[in-house]
Amino acid sequence: MQTRPFSAKAGQTIFRPGEECPGFLDLKKGSIRVMLTGASGREVVLYRVRPGEVCLQTFSCLVEGHAYGAEGIVEADVEADLIPASQFREALESDAAFRHKVLNSVALRFSEYQQLVEDVALTAFDARLAKVLLRLADDQDIVHATHTALAAETASGRAYVTRRLAVFARKGVVEQLPDGIAIREKRALEQIAADPR
């Protein structure tokens, strides 16, 4: 299978809605955030692609011949092998190990999609926000994200995120910092995340 090296820096947009897919990225390093932006400008994070994972947008484009329907933004510098579209289809048909790897990753991604739909449709906002804060926190329990970014992560509006964070802060669960959010009571945040009501 012929591949070519691909790299991109954090902050770079590597695909946009309406663009054709040049091939399949086999990530070796980094991460890509895949998001949708509505006509209102509101954004929703669909998923992230990390080494060993498949981008459903790319998979759909390559298998069905569609253009991209979402945007892919590099979160951490990416190094990958780019498999051209024709080579991808050929490998999917003839290479059992490659096919197994790709289809397993697609199945996992589909489960994550189901969880996203369940969270947005059936889980209370405070639980969704708590889950996102816990997932995005670094080793010091600091979340380096704006309220707008948290709104995209929780499929909500920035103003609502701000109001709920203020409630969390009044309860001493988090502290709002100039450049992010500090988790002060991790156990309490975990309890909020575990309560779907």
Buried (B, 14 or more C-beta within 10 A) or exposed (E): EEBEEBBBEEEEEBBBEEBEBBBBBBBBEBBBBBBBBEEEEBBBBBBBBBEEBBBBBBBBBBBEEEBBBBBBBBBEBBEBBBBBBEBBBBBBEEEEEBEEBBEEBBEEBEEBEEEBEEBBEEBEBBBBBBBBBBEBBEEEBBBEBBBBBBBBBBBBBBEBBBEBBEEBBEEEBBBEEEEBBBBBBBEBBBEBBEEEE
